Amino acid sequence: MKKILFTVIAAFLLISPSFAAYNASTQTPVVGANLLTKNGIPSTNVKFMVVSGNVDNSNYSTNKTINVSSNDLTYAGNDNEVAAVVASELGHIISGHSARGKVLSLFTGGTTTDTETLTSSFVSSYKTLKEDQEADNVAVDLMVKAGYNPLAIIVVLTKQTGTYWETIQGKPANAERAMNVYNYVSYAYPEKIKAGYGCNEYRNFLTYANSVVAARDEKAISKNTKTQQKAKKKTASNITKFKTRGGLSGWDAAYGLFTN
């Protein structure tokens, strides 16, 4: 009897994939390629690299490499959450945030032989809240088209450590970015909000989000609707133009004109 039981257990362990640890880094190129192909974005020779430290994608148009933060991937526990990380980086590339610094440096005389300093400048130039929110909106559209749950963006953001101010206010980590995603998904893909996302991080965030929504008066509701309408239009335009240009943002195209 013991021998039979041991055999059954051993066979179960061999065929069950659930016992294998999830590796977000390994899945990054797989998920990344799916995001590109399902959205009709040129994927020939595109590479995905997991890097530590600051992420710089300012040269994507020439090197076709999408760098993804290893730190961000530590908060990704499945393909939806890896897609959230990768799609947000794609969002910055498609919106032109990553390449804008190169164009601006042409007009400000910001030349330097110190590659590290230049890279740092490029990275800091687009890591603002507004640009993160724009990139997240693009990420939502890319994820939905590729079959991923866009609410995973909220999960990845709120898994992180909040600021001191967020903590004393009782807000989740990255509350403004997460709420922006919630507002955008609610407007553009309400069925995704209805379906939800099955984890504690999302349920905890939902408690906060529901309180924010409940506090809105008619004026605030109208303003939010107009904001999301504008965001949806801009996001769709950026993605369409990026594909039409063969994988170039407006800033990439401008840089090419000024330097050729």
C-alpha positions as CSV (number, residue, x, y, z in Angstrom):
1,M,0.0,0.0,0.0
2,K,2.8,2.4,0.9
3,K,4.6,1.6,-2.3
4,I,1.4,2.4,-4.4
5,L,0.9,5.6,-2.5
6,F,4.5,6.7,-3.1
7,T,4.2,6.0,-6.8
8,V,1.0,8.0,-7.1
9,I,2.5,11.0,-5.3
10,A,5.6,10.8,-7.4
11,A,3.6,10.7,-10.6
12,F,1.5,13.7,-9.4
13,L,4.6,15.8,-8.7
14,L,6.0,15.0,-12.2
15,I,2.9,16.1,-14.0
16,S,1.8,19.0,-11.9
17,P,3.2,22.4,-13.1
18,S,2.0,24.2,-10.0
19,F,5.0,23.1,-8.0
20,A,7.4,25.0,-10.3
21,A,8.4,28.5,-9.1
22,Y,7.3,31.3,-11.3
23,N,10.2,33.1,-13.0
24,A,9.2,36.6,-14.1
25,S,12.5,37.3,-15.9
26,T,12.2,34.1,-18.0
27,Q,8.7,35.0,-19.0
28,T,9.5,38.6,-19.9
29,P,10.5,38.0,-23.6
30,V,7.6,35.6,-24.0
31,V,5.0,38.0,-22.7
32,G,6.7,40.9,-24.4
33,A,6.6,39.2,-27.8
34,N,2.9,38.4,-27.3
35,L,2.2,42.1,-26.5
36,L,3.8,43.2,-29.7
37,T,2.4,40.7,-32.1
38,K,-1.2,40.8,-30.7
39,N,-1.2,44.6,-31.1
40,G,0.3,44.5,-34.6
41,I,3.5,46.3,-33.5
42,P,6.6,45.5,-35.5
43,S,8.5,42.8,-33.6
44,T,11.3,41.8,-36.0
45,N,14.6,41.7,-34.2
46,V,13.1,43.2,-31.0
47,K,14.8,42.0,-27.8
48,F,13.7,42.2,-24.2
49,M,16.4,42.7,-21.6
50,V,16.0,42.5,-17.8
51,V,18.3,45.1,-16.3
52,S,19.0,46.4,-12.8
53,G,19.0,50.0,-11.8
54,N,17.6,52.8,-14.0
55,V,15.8,51.7,-17.2
56,D,16.8,53.6,-20.4
57,N,14.8,52.9,-23.6
58,S,15.7,56.1,-25.4
59,N,17.5,54.2,-28.1
60,Y,14.8,51.7,-28.8
61,S,14.3,52.9,-32.4
62,T,17.9,52.0,-33.3
63,N,18.8,49.1,-31.1
64,K,15.3,47.4,-30.9
65,T,15.9,46.5,-27.3
66,I,13.2,47.0,-24.6
67,N,14.8,47.2,-21.2
68,V,12.7,46.0,-18.2
69,S,13.4,46.7,-14.6
70,S,14.4,43.6,-12.5
71,N,13.1,45.5,-9.5
72,D,9.7,45.9,-11.0
73,L,9.6,42.3,-12.0
74,T,10.1,41.2,-8.3
75,Y,6.4,42.3,-7.9
76,A,5.2,40.2,-10.8
77,G,3.9,36.7,-9.8
78,N,2.2,35.7,-13.1
79,D,2.0,36.5,-16.8
80,N,-0.6,39.2,-16.3
81,E,1.7,41.1,-13.9
82,V,4.8,40.6,-16.1
83,A,2.7,42.1,-18.9
84,A,1.9,45.0,-16.7
85,V,5.6,45.8,-16.2
86,V,6.5,45.3,-19.9
87,A,3.5,47.1,-21.3
88,S,4.2,50.2,-19.1
89,E,7.7,50.4,-20.6
90,L,6.2,50.0,-24.0
91,G,3.9,52.8,-23.1
92,H,6.8,55.1,-22.4
93,I,8.4,54.2,-25.8
94,I,5.1,54.5,-27.7
95,S,4.3,57.9,-26.1
96,G,7.8,59.2,-26.9
97,H,8.8,59.8,-23.3
98,S,11.9,57.7,-23.7
99,A,13.2,59.5,-26.8
100,R,12.2,63.1,-25.9
101,G,15.4,63.8,-24.0
102,K,17.5,63.2,-27.1
103,V,15.6,65.8,-29.1
104,L,15.6,68.3,-26.4
105,S,19.4,68.0,-26.0
106,L,19.9,69.0,-29.6
107,F,18.3,72.4,-28.9
108,T,19.7,73.0,-25.4
109,G,23.3,72.0,-26.3
110,G,23.1,69.2,-23.8
111,T,26.0,67.3,-25.3
112,T,28.2,65.1,-23.1
113,T,30.7,62.3,-23.5
114,D,29.6,60.8,-20.3
115,T,27.2,58.1,-21.3
116,E,26.2,57.4,-17.8
117,T,25.3,61.0,-17.1
118,L,23.3,61.2,-20.4
119,T,21.5,58.0,-19.6
120,S,20.5,59.3,-16.2
121,S,19.2,62.5,-17.8
122,F,17.1,60.6,-20.2
123,V,15.6,58.3,-17.6
124,S,14.7,61.2,-15.2
125,S,13.2,63.2,-18.0
126,Y,10.3,60.8,-18.4
127,K,9.8,59.4,-15.0
128,T,7.2,61.9,-13.9
129,L,3.8,61.1,-12.6
130,K,2.0,62.5,-15.7
131,E,4.1,60.5,-18.1
132,D,3.8,57.4,-16.0
133,Q,0.1,57.8,-16.1
134,E,0.1,58.2,-19.9
135,A,2.3,55.1,-20.3
136,D,0.0,53.2,-18.0
137,N,-3.0,54.1,-20.2
138,V,-1.2,52.8,-23.2
139,A,-0.3,49.7,-21.3
140,V,-3.9,49.1,-20.5
141,D,-4.9,49.1,-24.2
142,L,-2.0,46.9,-25.1
143,M,-2.8,44.4,-22.4
144,V,-6.4,44.1,-23.2
145,K,-5.7,43.6,-26.9
146,A,-3.2,40.9,-26.1
147,G,-5.5,39.1,-23.7
148,Y,-4.0,40.1,-20.3
149,N,-5.9,41.6,-17.4
150,P,-5.1,45.3,-17.2
151,L,-5.9,45.4,-13.5
152,A,-2.6,43.7,-13.0
153,I,-1.0,47.1,-13.4
154,I,-2.7,48.2,-10.2
155,V,-1.6,45.0,-8.4
156,V,2.1,45.5,-9.4
157,L,2.0,49.2,-8.3
158,T,0.3,48.6,-5.0
159,K,2.5,45.6,-4.1
160,Q,5.4,48.1,-3.8
161,T,6.3,50.1,-0.7
162,G,4.4,53.3,-0.3
163,T,5.8,56.7,0.5
164,Y,5.7,58.1,4.0
165,W,2.9,60.5,2.9
166,E,0.8,57.7,1.4
167,T,1.2,55.6,4.5
168,I,0.0,58.3,7.0
169,Q,-2.9,59.1,4.6
170,G,-3.9,55.5,4.6
171,K,-3.4,55.3,0.8
172,P,-2.0,52.3,-1.1
173,A,1.5,52.5,-2.7
174,N,1.5,54.5,-5.9
175,A,-2.1,55.5,-5.2
176,E,-2.3,58.2,-7.9
177,R,-1.0,56.0,-10.6
178,A,-3.1,53.1,-9.5
179,M,-6.2,55.3,-9.3
180,N,-5.5,56.6,-12.8
181,V,-5.4,53.0,-14.1
182,Y,-8.7,52.2,-12.3
183,N,-10.4,55.3,-13.7
184,Y,-9.2,54.6,-17.3
185,V,-10.2,50.9,-17.2
186,S,-13.5,51.8,-15.7
187,Y,-14.2,54.1,-18.6
188,A,-12.7,52.1,-21.5
189,Y,-13.2,48.5,-20.3
190,P,-15.9,48.4,-17.7
191,E,-16.2,44.6,-18.1
192,K,-12.7,44.2,-16.7
193,I,-13.7,46.1,-13.6
194,K,-16.7,43.9,-13.2
195,A,-14.6,40.7,-13.6
196,G,-12.0,42.0,-11.1
197,Y,-8.7,40.5,-10.1
198,G,-8.4,37.7,-7.6
199,C,-5.7,38.7,-5.1
200,N,-5.6,40.6,-1.7
201,E,-3.6,43.5,-3.1
202,Y,-6.4,44.3,-5.6
203,R,-9.1,43.8,-3.0
204,N,-7.3,46.2,-0.6
205,F,-6.9,48.7,-3.4
206,L,-10.6,48.4,-4.3
207,T,-11.6,49.5,-0.8
208,Y,-9.6,52.7,-1.3
209,A,-10.9,53.2,-4.9
210,N,-14.5,52.7,-3.9
211,S,-14.2,55.4,-1.3
212,V,-12.7,57.8,-3.8
213,V,-15.5,57.2,-6.3
214,A,-18.2,57.5,-3.7
215,A,-16.9,60.9,-2.7
216,R,-17.3,62.3,-6.2
217,D,-20.0,64.8,-6.8
218,E,-21.6,65.5,-10.2
219,K,-19.0,68.0,-11.2
220,A,-16.2,65.5,-10.3
221,I,-17.9,62.7,-12.2
222,S,-18.2,64.9,-15.3
223,K,-14.6,66.0,-15.1
224,N,-13.4,62.4,-14.8
225,T,-15.4,61.3,-17.8
226,K,-14.0,64.1,-19.9
227,T,-10.5,63.2,-18.7
228,Q,-10.9,59.6,-19.7
229,Q,-12.4,60.4,-23.1
230,K,-9.4,62.6,-23.8
231,A,-7.0,59.9,-22.5
232,K,-8.6,57.2,-24.6
233,K,-8.4,59.3,-27.8
234,K,-4.7,60.2,-27.1
235,T,-3.7,56.7,-26.3
236,A,-5.3,55.2,-29.4
237,S,-3.7,57.9,-31.5
238,N,-0.2,57.3,-30.1
239,I,-0.5,53.5,-30.7
240,T,-1.8,54.0,-34.2
241,K,1.0,56.5,-35.2
242,F,3.7,54.3,-33.6
243,K,2.6,51.4,-35.8
244,T,2.2,53.6,-38.9
245,R,5.8,54.8,-38.5
246,G,7.0,51.2,-38.2
247,G,7.9,51.4,-34.5
248,L,8.8,55.0,-34.1
249,S,7.3,57.6,-31.7
250,G,6.9,61.2,-32.8
251,W,10.1,62.1,-30.9
252,D,12.0,59.3,-32.5
253,A,10.9,60.5,-35.9
254,A,11.9,64.1,-35.1
255,Y,15.3,63.0,-33.8
256,G,15.9,61.1,-37.1
257,L,15.0,64.2,-39.1
258,F,17.3,66.5,-37.1
259,T,20.3,64.2,-37.2
260,N,20.2,62.9,-40.7
